[in-house]
Every structure is written in structure tokens, then in C-alpha cells.
Amino acid sequence: MTDRIALVTGASRGLGFALAEALAPRYHIVAVGRTTGALEALDDRIKAKGGSATLAPNGHRPARGHGPALPLVSTTAGAAWRSGRTRRCTRAR
């Protein structure tokens, strides 16, 4: 496993899925998403490219009018950190 980590929210589909897959060759991916099956598909694709991932399914939806189930601040975005120094966002190259 690499010492570089990328946290990607919304990773079960769309932009988050694509971002996690693009970052996988250089980062260990922590993938947060609502759909467990889609996160497992992402994990399979990451492993096929020689990468590694930790899956964090968050399928909980709040009851109507009761606010978020978890205090997640970010939307679909990637954040990477290394050696304790946090960067706001990482661009896949």
C-alpha cells in the first residue's frame, strides 16, 4: 500500500467513481458512497489496475426534515494527504 491516501466521497457513481479510479494508481483510495455494490465494483476495478482501496458505504438516508445522517462536509471531491500535510484538493494527472 502506498503512503499517499485519497478520500473520495460520492465514489459509488459518476464523478466520484471516475476520480477514485483515476487516482488509484498513485494513491490508496478511501471510497465513501451510498451503494455497496457499486463500491465493490470500484474496488474490483482498482485492484485490476494494481491499486488498493478501503470501502466506506454510507447508505443511510435521513428521515424527512431531520438533517444529514452523518456530518459529512464535502461533496464529490478528492482530498489527499501525505506525511501529515493536508491539501485541499488533488487533480488527477
Secondary structure, 3 states (H helix, E strand, C coil): CCCCEEEEECCCCHHHHHHHHHHCCCCEEEEEECCHHHHHHHHHHHHHCCCCEEEEECCCCCCCCCCCCCCCCCCCCEEEEECCEECCCCCCC
